Amino acid sequence: MKTKIINFANKFTKFADLWSPKIIAQMNDYHFKLAKIKGEFIWHSHEDTDEVFIVINGSLTIHLREGEVILKEGEMYVVPMGVEHKPSAEQECQIMLIEPAGTINTGEAGGDMTAEYEVWI
């Protein structure tokens, strides 16, 4: 069986837009997504799923109603299902998200920062 190698650095060169996750792989019913972020996102939650944030390059703060989690390159955090959160990054940060296929980036909140649905790179 031949498998495809995915190079994160190469994939990050294929887009410039912020807060717009791009799908790079699927495993069963889960998508692996890359995103570039800078500034602040919106408060939102995902009522039906946990959400995994992995920092590839840079630093990410995940604001929670009861505090915050600061992630550096090579670290990850799982936001539990239904927990309201707001990601932010002072400088451009490259992240990977792992979540069920069909998960919308703004969760239950919707709005102007909702990314185009299921874009593969």
Rosetta constraint file for C-alpha pairs under 8 A:
AtomPair CA 6 CA 11 HARMONIC 7.83 0.50
AtomPair CA 6 CA 24 HARMONIC 7.70 0.50
AtomPair CA 7 CA 11 HARMONIC 6.33 0.50
AtomPair CA 8 CA 12 HARMONIC 6.18 0.50
AtomPair CA 9 CA 13 HARMONIC 6.66 0.50
AtomPair CA 10 CA 14 HARMONIC 7.11 0.50
AtomPair CA 11 CA 15 HARMONIC 7.77 0.50
AtomPair CA 11 CA 24 HARMONIC 7.82 0.50
AtomPair CA 11 CA 121 HARMONIC 6.94 0.50
AtomPair CA 12 CA 16 HARMONIC 7.87 0.50
AtomPair CA 12 CA 34 HARMONIC 7.43 0.50
AtomPair CA 12 CA 35 HARMONIC 7.94 0.50
AtomPair CA 12 CA 36 HARMONIC 7.98 0.50
AtomPair CA 12 CA 94 HARMONIC 7.93 0.50
AtomPair CA 14 CA 121 HARMONIC 7.18 0.50
AtomPair CA 16 CA 36 HARMONIC 7.34 0.50
AtomPair CA 17 CA 36 HARMONIC 6.98 0.50
AtomPair CA 18 CA 35 HARMONIC 6.91 0.50
AtomPair CA 18 CA 36 HARMONIC 5.02 0.50
AtomPair CA 18 CA 37 HARMONIC 5.00 0.50
AtomPair CA 18 CA 38 HARMONIC 6.78 0.50
AtomPair CA 19 CA 35 HARMONIC 6.23 0.50
AtomPair CA 19 CA 36 HARMONIC 6.08 0.50
AtomPair CA 19 CA 37 HARMONIC 5.23 0.50
AtomPair CA 19 CA 38 HARMONIC 7.77 0.50
AtomPair CA 19 CA 41 HARMONIC 7.56 0.50
AtomPair CA 19 CA 113 HARMONIC 7.35 0.50
AtomPair CA 19 CA 115 HARMONIC 7.22 0.50
AtomPair CA 20 CA 35 HARMONIC 5.98 0.50
AtomPair CA 20 CA 36 HARMONIC 7.33 0.50
AtomPair CA 20 CA 105 HARMONIC 7.83 0.50
AtomPair CA 20 CA 114 HARMONIC 7.88 0.50
AtomPair CA 20 CA 115 HARMONIC 5.04 0.50
AtomPair CA 20 CA 116 HARMONIC 7.20 0.50
AtomPair CA 21 CA 33 HARMONIC 5.62 0.50
AtomPair CA 21 CA 34 HARMONIC 5.38 0.50
AtomPair CA 21 CA 35 HARMONIC 4.45 0.50
AtomPair CA 21 CA 36 HARMONIC 7.59 0.50
AtomPair CA 21 CA 97 HARMONIC 7.93 0.50
AtomPair CA 21 CA 105 HARMONIC 7.52 0.50
AtomPair CA 21 CA 115 HARMONIC 7.10 0.50
AtomPair CA 21 CA 119 HARMONIC 7.72 0.50
AtomPair CA 22 CA 33 HARMONIC 5.10 0.50
AtomPair CA 22 CA 34 HARMONIC 5.28 0.50
AtomPair CA 22 CA 35 HARMONIC 6.32 0.50
AtomPair CA 22 CA 118 HARMONIC 7.21 0.50
AtomPair CA 22 CA 119 HARMONIC 5.34 0.50
AtomPair CA 22 CA 120 HARMONIC 5.52 0.50
AtomPair CA 22 CA 121 HARMONIC 6.23 0.50
AtomPair CA 23 CA 31 HARMONIC 6.35 0.50
AtomPair CA 23 CA 32 HARMONIC 5.77 0.50
AtomPair CA 23 CA 33 HARMONIC 4.27 0.50
AtomPair CA 23 CA 34 HARMONIC 6.50 0.50
AtomPair CA 23 CA 118 HARMONIC 6.69 0.50
AtomPair CA 23 CA 119 HARMONIC 5.95 0.50
AtomPair CA 23 CA 120 HARMONIC 4.53 0.50
AtomPair CA 23 CA 121 HARMONIC 6.24 0.50
AtomPair CA 24 CA 31 HARMONIC 7.57 0.50
AtomPair CA 24 CA 32 HARMONIC 5.81 0.50
AtomPair CA 24 CA 33 HARMONIC 5.68 0.50
AtomPair CA 24 CA 34 HARMONIC 7.01 0.50
AtomPair CA 24 CA 120 HARMONIC 5.99 0.50
AtomPair CA 24 CA 121 HARMONIC 5.84 0.50
AtomPair CA 25 CA 31 HARMONIC 5.93 0.50
AtomPair CA 25 CA 32 HARMONIC 5.22 0.50
AtomPair CA 25 CA 33 HARMONIC 7.32 0.50
AtomPair CA 26 CA 30 HARMONIC 5.58 0.50
AtomPair CA 26 CA 31 HARMONIC 4.58 0.50
AtomPair CA 26 CA 32 HARMONIC 6.11 0.50
AtomPair CA 26 CA 101 HARMONIC 7.96 0.50
AtomPair CA 27 CA 31 HARMONIC 6.52 0.50
AtomPair CA 27 CA 32 HARMONIC 7.91 0.50
AtomPair CA 29 CA 100 HARMONIC 5.73 0.50
AtomPair CA 29 CA 101 HARMONIC 5.67 0.50
AtomPair CA 30 CA 98 HARMONIC 6.75 0.50
AtomPair CA 30 CA 99 HARMONIC 5.47 0.50
AtomPair CA 30 CA 100 HARMONIC 4.19 0.50
AtomPair CA 30 CA 101 HARMONIC 5.06 0.50
AtomPair CA 31 CA 97 HARMONIC 7.97 0.50
AtomPair CA 31 CA 98 HARMONIC 5.81 0.50
AtomPair CA 31 CA 99 HARMONIC 5.66 0.50
AtomPair CA 31 CA 100 HARMONIC 5.86 0.50
AtomPair CA 31 CA 101 HARMONIC 5.21 0.50
AtomPair CA 32 CA 96 HARMONIC 6.80 0.50
AtomPair CA 32 CA 97 HARMONIC 5.85 0.50
AtomPair CA 32 CA 98 HARMONIC 4.78 0.50
AtomPair CA 32 CA 99 HARMONIC 6.94 0.50
AtomPair CA 33 CA 96 HARMONIC 5.41 0.50
AtomPair CA 33 CA 97 HARMONIC 5.00 0.50
AtomPair CA 33 CA 98 HARMONIC 6.35 0.50
AtomPair CA 34 CA 94 HARMONIC 7.23 0.50
AtomPair CA 34 CA 95 HARMONIC 5.71 0.50
AtomPair CA 34 CA 96 HARMONIC 4.50 0.50
AtomPair CA 34 CA 97 HARMONIC 6.33 0.50
AtomPair CA 35 CA 94 HARMONIC 5.88 0.50
AtomPair CA 35 CA 95 HARMONIC 5.39 0.50
AtomPair CA 35 CA 96 HARMONIC 6.37 0.50
AtomPair CA 35 CA 97 HARMONIC 7.77 0.50
AtomPair CA 36 CA 92 HARMONIC 6.60 0.50
AtomPair CA 36 CA 93 HARMONIC 5.69 0.50
AtomPair CA 36 CA 94 HARMONIC 4.69 0.50
AtomPair CA 36 CA 95 HARMONIC 6.42 0.50
AtomPair CA 37 CA 88 HARMONIC 7.39 0.50
AtomPair CA 37 CA 89 HARMONIC 6.55 0.50
AtomPair CA 37 CA 92 HARMONIC 5.56 0.50
AtomPair CA 37 CA 93 HARMONIC 5.30 0.50
AtomPair CA 37 CA 94 HARMONIC 6.50 0.50
AtomPair CA 37 CA 95 HARMONIC 7.71 0.50
AtomPair CA 38 CA 88 HARMONIC 6.52 0.50
AtomPair CA 38 CA 89 HARMONIC 4.87 0.50
AtomPair CA 38 CA 90 HARMONIC 6.06 0.50
AtomPair CA 38 CA 91 HARMONIC 5.67 0.50
AtomPair CA 38 CA 92 HARMONIC 4.64 0.50
AtomPair CA 38 CA 93 HARMONIC 6.38 0.50
AtomPair CA 39 CA 88 HARMONIC 5.45 0.50
AtomPair CA 39 CA 89 HARMONIC 5.23 0.50
AtomPair CA 39 CA 90 HARMONIC 5.70 0.50
AtomPair CA 39 CA 91 HARMONIC 7.39 0.50
AtomPair CA 39 CA 92 HARMONIC 7.98 0.50
AtomPair CA 40 CA 86 HARMONIC 7.33 0.50
AtomPair CA 40 CA 87 HARMONIC 6.31 0.50
AtomPair CA 40 CA 88 HARMONIC 4.30 0.50
AtomPair CA 40 CA 89 HARMONIC 6.64 0.50
AtomPair CA 41 CA 86 HARMONIC 5.78 0.50
AtomPair CA 41 CA 87 HARMONIC 5.59 0.50
AtomPair CA 41 CA 88 HARMONIC 5.98 0.50
AtomPair CA 41 CA 113 HARMONIC 7.71 0.50
AtomPair CA 42 CA 86 HARMONIC 5.45 0.50
AtomPair CA 42 CA 87 HARMONIC 7.50 0.50
AtomPair CA 42 CA 106 HARMONIC 7.41 0.50
AtomPair CA 42 CA 113 HARMONIC 7.80 0.50
AtomPair CA 43 CA 84 HARMONIC 6.33 0.50
AtomPair CA 43 CA 85 HARMONIC 5.38 0.50
AtomPair CA 43 CA 86 HARMONIC 4.57 0.50
AtomPair CA 43 CA 109 HARMONIC 7.46 0.50
AtomPair CA 44 CA 84 HARMONIC 5.22 0.50
AtomPair CA 44 CA 85 HARMONIC 5.64 0.50
AtomPair CA 44 CA 86 HARMONIC 6.55 0.50
AtomPair CA 44 CA 106 HARMONIC 5.94 0.50
AtomPair CA 44 CA 107 HARMONIC 5.81 0.50
AtomPair CA 44 CA 108 HARMONIC 6.28 0.50
AtomPair CA 44 CA 109 HARMONIC 5.38 0.50
AtomPair CA 45 CA 81 HARMONIC 7.49 0.50
AtomPair CA 45 CA 82 HARMONIC 5.39 0.50
AtomPair CA 45 CA 83 HARMONIC 5.59 0.50
AtomPair CA 45 CA 84 HARMONIC 4.48 0.50
AtomPair CA 45 CA 85 HARMONIC 6.27 0.50
AtomPair CA 45 CA 106 HARMONIC 7.47 0.50
AtomPair CA 45 CA 107 HARMONIC 5.34 0.50
AtomPair CA 45 CA 108 HARMONIC 5.97 0.50
AtomPair CA 45 CA 109 HARMONIC 7.33 0.50
AtomPair CA 46 CA 50 HARMONIC 7.08 0.50
AtomPair CA 46 CA 51 HARMONIC 7.78 0.50
AtomPair CA 46 CA 81 HARMONIC 5.88 0.50
AtomPair CA 46 CA 82 HARMONIC 5.22 0.50
AtomPair CA 46 CA 83 HARMONIC 7.24 0.50
AtomPair CA 46 CA 84 HARMONIC 7.81 0.50
AtomPair CA 46 CA 107 HARMONIC 4.90 0.50
AtomPair CA 46 CA 108 HARMONIC 6.23 0.50
AtomPair CA 47 CA 81 HARMONIC 5.65 0.50
AtomPair CA 47 CA 82 HARMONIC 4.27 0.50
AtomPair CA 47 CA 83 HARMONIC 7.83 0.50
AtomPair CA 47 CA 107 HARMONIC 7.72 0.50
AtomPair CA 47 CA 108 HARMONIC 7.35 0.50
AtomPair CA 48 CA 81 HARMONIC 6.04 0.50
AtomPair CA 48 CA 82 HARMONIC 6.93 0.50
AtomPair CA 49 CA 80 HARMONIC 7.29 0.50
AtomPair CA 49 CA 81 HARMONIC 4.65 0.50
AtomPair CA 49 CA 82 HARMONIC 7.29 0.50
AtomPair CA 49 CA 99 HARMONIC 7.43 0.50
AtomPair CA 49 CA 100 HARMONIC 7.39 0.50
AtomPair CA 50 CA 78 HARMONIC 6.58 0.50
AtomPair CA 50 CA 79 HARMONIC 5.61 0.50
AtomPair CA 50 CA 80 HARMONIC 4.55 0.50
AtomPair CA 50 CA 81 HARMONIC 4.19 0.50
AtomPair CA 50 CA 82 HARMONIC 7.61 0.50
AtomPair CA 50 CA 99 HARMONIC 7.18 0.50
AtomPair CA 51 CA 78 HARMONIC 5.61 0.50
AtomPair CA 51 CA 79 HARMONIC 5.16 0.50
AtomPair CA 51 CA 80 HARMONIC 6.68 0.50
AtomPair CA 51 CA 81 HARMONIC 7.22 0.50
AtomPair CA 51 CA 97 HARMONIC 7.07 0.50
AtomPair CA 51 CA 98 HARMONIC 6.37 0.50
AtomPair CA 51 CA 99 HARMONIC 5.56 0.50
AtomPair CA 52 CA 76 HARMONIC 7.02 0.50
AtomPair CA 52 CA 77 HARMONIC 5.87 0.50
AtomPair CA 52 CA 78 HARMONIC 4.49 0.50
AtomPair CA 52 CA 79 HARMONIC 6.36 0.50
AtomPair CA 52 CA 96 HARMONIC 7.94 0.50
AtomPair CA 52 CA 97 HARMONIC 5.40 0.50
AtomPair CA 52 CA 98 HARMONIC 5.11 0.50
AtomPair CA 52 CA 99 HARMONIC 6.67 0.50
AtomPair CA 53 CA 76 HARMONIC 5.40 0.50
AtomPair CA 53 CA 77 HARMONIC 5.40 0.50
AtomPair CA 53 CA 78 HARMONIC 6.38 0.50
AtomPair CA 53 CA 79 HARMONIC 7.86 0.50
AtomPair CA 53 CA 95 HARMONIC 6.72 0.50
AtomPair CA 53 CA 96 HARMONIC 5.97 0.50
AtomPair CA 53 CA 97 HARMONIC 4.97 0.50
AtomPair CA 53 CA 98 HARMONIC 7.01 0.50
AtomPair CA 54 CA 74 HARMONIC 6.97 0.50
AtomPair CA 54 CA 75 HARMONIC 5.84 0.50
AtomPair CA 54 CA 76 HARMONIC 4.20 0.50
AtomPair CA 54 CA 77 HARMONIC 6.72 0.50
AtomPair CA 54 CA 95 HARMONIC 5.51 0.50
AtomPair CA 54 CA 96 HARMONIC 5.02 0.50
AtomPair CA 54 CA 97 HARMONIC 6.38 0.50
AtomPair CA 55 CA 59 HARMONIC 6.88 0.50
AtomPair CA 55 CA 60 HARMONIC 7.08 0.50
AtomPair CA 55 CA 71 HARMONIC 6.77 0.50
AtomPair CA 55 CA 72 HARMONIC 6.26 0.50
AtomPair CA 55 CA 73 HARMONIC 4.94 0.50
AtomPair CA 55 CA 74 HARMONIC 5.61 0.50
AtomPair CA 55 CA 75 HARMONIC 5.71 0.50
AtomPair CA 55 CA 76 HARMONIC 6.31 0.50
AtomPair CA 55 CA 93 HARMONIC 7.46 0.50
AtomPair CA 55 CA 94 HARMONIC 6.25 0.50
AtomPair CA 55 CA 95 HARMONIC 4.54 0.50
AtomPair CA 55 CA 96 HARMONIC 6.45 0.50
AtomPair CA 56 CA 73 HARMONIC 5.38 0.50
AtomPair CA 56 CA 74 HARMONIC 5.87 0.50
AtomPair CA 56 CA 93 HARMONIC 7.77 0.50
AtomPair CA 56 CA 94 HARMONIC 5.44 0.50
AtomPair CA 56 CA 95 HARMONIC 5.22 0.50
AtomPair CA 56 CA 96 HARMONIC 6.86 0.50
AtomPair CA 57 CA 72 HARMONIC 7.75 0.50
AtomPair CA 57 CA 73 HARMONIC 5.09 0.50
AtomPair CA 57 CA 74 HARMONIC 7.63 0.50
AtomPair CA 57 CA 93 HARMONIC 5.69 0.50
AtomPair CA 57 CA 94 HARMONIC 4.99 0.50
AtomPair CA 57 CA 95 HARMONIC 6.93 0.50
AtomPair CA 58 CA 72 HARMONIC 6.27 0.50
AtomPair CA 58 CA 73 HARMONIC 5.56 0.50
AtomPair CA 58 CA 91 HARMONIC 7.32 0.50
AtomPair CA 58 CA 92 HARMONIC 6.85 0.50
AtomPair CA 58 CA 93 HARMONIC 4.54 0.50
AtomPair CA 58 CA 94 HARMONIC 6.42 0.50
AtomPair CA 59 CA 70 HARMONIC 7.26 0.50
AtomPair CA 59 CA 71 HARMONIC 5.67 0.50
AtomPair CA 59 CA 72 HARMONIC 4.56 0.50
AtomPair CA 59 CA 73 HARMONIC 6.25 0.50
AtomPair CA 59 CA 89 HARMONIC 6.41 0.50
AtomPair CA 59 CA 90 HARMONIC 7.95 0.50
AtomPair CA 59 CA 91 HARMONIC 7.63 0.50
AtomPair CA 59 CA 93 HARMONIC 5.97 0.50
AtomPair CA 60 CA 70 HARMONIC 5.86 0.50
AtomPair CA 60 CA 71 HARMONIC 5.13 0.50
AtomPair CA 60 CA 72 HARMONIC 6.54 0.50
AtomPair CA 60 CA 87 HARMONIC 6.93 0.50
AtomPair CA 60 CA 88 HARMONIC 5.98 0.50
AtomPair CA 60 CA 89 HARMONIC 5.00 0.50
AtomPair CA 60 CA 90 HARMONIC 8.00 0.50
AtomPair CA 60 CA 93 HARMONIC 6.75 0.50
AtomPair CA 61 CA 68 HARMONIC 6.70 0.50
AtomPair CA 61 CA 69 HARMONIC 5.65 0.50
AtomPair CA 61 CA 70 HARMONIC 4.45 0.50
AtomPair CA 61 CA 71 HARMONIC 6.18 0.50
AtomPair CA 61 CA 87 HARMONIC 5.70 0.50
AtomPair CA 61 CA 88 HARMONIC 5.26 0.50
AtomPair CA 61 CA 89 HARMONIC 6.13 0.50
AtomPair CA 62 CA 68 HARMONIC 5.55 0.50
AtomPair CA 62 CA 69 HARMONIC 5.08 0.50
AtomPair CA 62 CA 70 HARMONIC 6.38 0.50
AtomPair CA 62 CA 71 HARMONIC 7.94 0.50
AtomPair CA 62 CA 85 HARMONIC 6.43 0.50
AtomPair CA 62 CA 86 HARMONIC 5.69 0.50
AtomPair CA 62 CA 87 HARMONIC 4.36 0.50
AtomPair CA 62 CA 88 HARMONIC 6.38 0.50
AtomPair CA 63 CA 67 HARMONIC 6.27 0.50
AtomPair CA 63 CA 68 HARMONIC 4.35 0.50
AtomPair CA 63 CA 69 HARMONIC 6.47 0.50
AtomPair CA 63 CA 85 HARMONIC 5.49 0.50
AtomPair CA 63 CA 86 HARMONIC 4.98 0.50
AtomPair CA 63 CA 87 HARMONIC 6.03 0.50
AtomPair CA 63 CA 88 HARMONIC 7.65 0.50
AtomPair CA 64 CA 68 HARMONIC 5.26 0.50
AtomPair CA 64 CA 69 HARMONIC 7.67 0.50
AtomPair CA 64 CA 83 HARMONIC 7.74 0.50
AtomPair CA 64 CA 84 HARMONIC 6.35 0.50
AtomPair CA 64 CA 85 HARMONIC 4.81 0.50
AtomPair CA 64 CA 86 HARMONIC 6.72 0.50
AtomPair CA 65 CA 84 HARMONIC 6.88 0.50
AtomPair CA 65 CA 85 HARMONIC 7.09 0.50
AtomPair CA 71 CA 75 HARMONIC 5.76 0.50
AtomPair CA 71 CA 76 HARMONIC 6.72 0.50
AtomPair CA 71 CA 77 HARMONIC 7.63 0.50
AtomPair CA 79 CA 83 HARMONIC 6.66 0.50
AtomPair CA 79 CA 85 HARMONIC 7.81 0.50
AtomPair CA 89 CA 93 HARMONIC 6.45 0.50
AtomPair CA 99 CA 103 HARMONIC 6.62 0.50
AtomPair CA 102 CA 117 HARMONIC 7.72 0.50
AtomPair CA 102 CA 118 HARMONIC 7.11 0.50
AtomPair CA 103 CA 107 HARMONIC 7.16 0.50
AtomPair CA 104 CA 114 HARMONIC 7.12 0.50
AtomPair CA 104 CA 115 HARMONIC 7.42 0.50
AtomPair CA 104 CA 117 HARMONIC 7.23 0.50
AtomPair CA 105 CA 114 HARMONIC 6.08 0.50
AtomPair CA 105 CA 115 HARMONIC 6.40 0.50
AtomPair CA 106 CA 110 HARMONIC 5.21 0.50
AtomPair CA 106 CA 111 HARMONIC 7.49 0.50
AtomPair CA 106 CA 113 HARMONIC 6.88 0.50
AtomPair CA 106 CA 114 HARMONIC 5.45 0.50
AtomPair CA 106 CA 115 HARMONIC 7.85 0.50
AtomPair CA 110 CA 114 HARMONIC 5.83 0.50
